[in-house]
Amino acid sequence: METTADPRRLGLLAEYDNPADLVRGAASMRERGYRRLDAFTPYEVPGLAETLGVARTRLPLVTLVAAAVGGTLAYLIQWWTNAVAYPIPVGGRPLHAAPAFVPITFETAILFAGVATFLGVLVLSRLTRLWAPIDEIDGFERASVDRYWLAVDRRDPSFDPERTARELEDTGPLRVVGPPSRPSLGIVRCLPPLILVMLPFLAGCDVAGPEPNFSLERMIHQPRYDAWEASAVFADGKAMRDPPAGSVHAGSVLGPPALVEGRTDGRWVEQVVPEVDAALLRRGRDRFEIYCAPCHGIDGEAATSVAQSMSLRTPPPLVDGDARTLPPGRVFHVATYGYGLMPAYGHQLSIGDRWAVAAWVEVLRLRFGVPLESLPPALYERARRELEARDEEEDRPALPEPAVGRQRQGLEREVER
C-alpha cells in the first residue's frame, strides 16, 4: 500500500479495478493542479509514486545519522576507558590504539543503524496505527486484495467538494465516495489487539493481595536455600552438600599428580616431567612470549611497561630473586591456577604447553648461571678452573653488553640443537 497523506484528512476517494486506470487517474488529477493525493494499492504499482510526486524517503538519512552516532559513541567510550579512566599499557600497545577500536566501533554503528532503520520504517510508514476513519468505508478492505484507490486530501488548495467529485468521475473510476465519518465506537476496534500486546507484559507483573497459590507463584518467591545457609533437612544442618566420596570434578584432569598438578607427596617436582627436547623448548618459548612476556618480559626480568604500571603488586622477575628458586612444578602450578593478580591460564594452555613454559623458564635462568654440581664431570672441572682463575684476578672489567648478547645467542643455539 502506497501512502503520502494522512487518511484522517481525506476528502474524496475514487475506486478503480486495475492499476492502469489508477495511474491515469492520478496523472489527470495532477494535471488539474492537485498536489495532496494519496493512493492505496495491494502491491507496489510501477510509476505510481512518480506520478503522485512522492518525495524521497528520509529513511537512508535516519540510518546514516544513527550509524554515525553509534560509531562515534563507541569510539569515544573505548578511548575514554583505555586512555583516560584506566590507562594500562598492554603488550607495548599505545593507550590510544585506533586500529584496536575499529571492530567495536563498526559493530556498534551497525547496531544503531539496524535499530534506527527498523523503528524508522514503523514511524515513517505509520504502521503503529491500528485504526483510522478510512477503514470504515464500505469495501475499502479490498485495497489489500484487488482494488485500487485514489484519494484527495481536503487540505489541498484546489479541493472543492463538488468540483473535485466531478473531476474524479471524469477519470473513469468504479465509484467516488465521500470522506468517512469517525464512529464513536471506532476506538473499541483497537482494544483486542492492544490487550493481546499487553498480555506478555501483564504476565510479568507481581501478584498483589493475599498469598498467591502455587500455580501463580514466581520462581524468585519459591522456597530455596542460599549458599552457606543452615538447613534442618540434613543431619549436619548444612544446606550445601559435600560431594560424594570418590567423585571427580567435571573440570578435573585425571593423571599422575606430578604431571597434572606439578607435585607429588606434597612436594613440588624438581624437574620438568615431559621429556625435554628442542620441540618442547620451541613450544615453551612461543607460549611464554605470548602469555607471560607482557608482564615478565621476553627475558624473564620483568622490565616491561606493564610491570612498571602495576604499582599494587609488581610481577617478579623469573630469573632472579626468590622466583629463581621456584622448581618447575611450582611454575607449572602457578601457570595453571594463577597467583595473586596473575590470572589462571589452565583453560588456555594445555598441560603440555604449561610444562613447555616451565621448561623455557629454566632455559632463561641459564643466563644468570648454572650450578656447578649440575654440570657433567668434564665441564665441571673446566668451569671450576676458570672460576678460580677469575677469583685471582683483581679489578677485572665487566663483560660488555655485546658479549652478553653473544653468550645468549650461543645459548639459544645450544637449545635449538
Buried (B, 14 or more C-beta within 10 A) or exposed (E): EBBBBBBEBBBBBBBBEEBEBBBBBBBBBBEBEBBBBBBBBBEEBEEBBEBBEBEEEEBEEBBEBBBEBBBBBBBEBBBEEBEEEEEEBBEEEEEEBEEEBBEBBBEBBEBBBBEBBEEBEEEEEEEEEBBBBBBBBEEBEBBEEEBBBBBBBBEBEBBEEEEBBEBBEEBEBEEBBEBBEEEEEBEEEEEEEEEEEEEEEEEEEEEEEEEEEEEEEEEEEEEEEEEEEEEEEEEEEBBEEEEEEEEEEEEEEEEEEBBBBBBBEEEBBEEBBEEBEEEBBBBBBBBBBBBBBBBBBBBBBBEBBBBEEBEEEBBBBBBBEEBBEBBBBBBBBBBBBEEEEBEEBBEEBEBBBBBBBBBBBBBBBBBEEEEEEEBEEEEEEEEEEEEEEEEEEEEEEEEEEEEEEEEBEEBBEEBEE
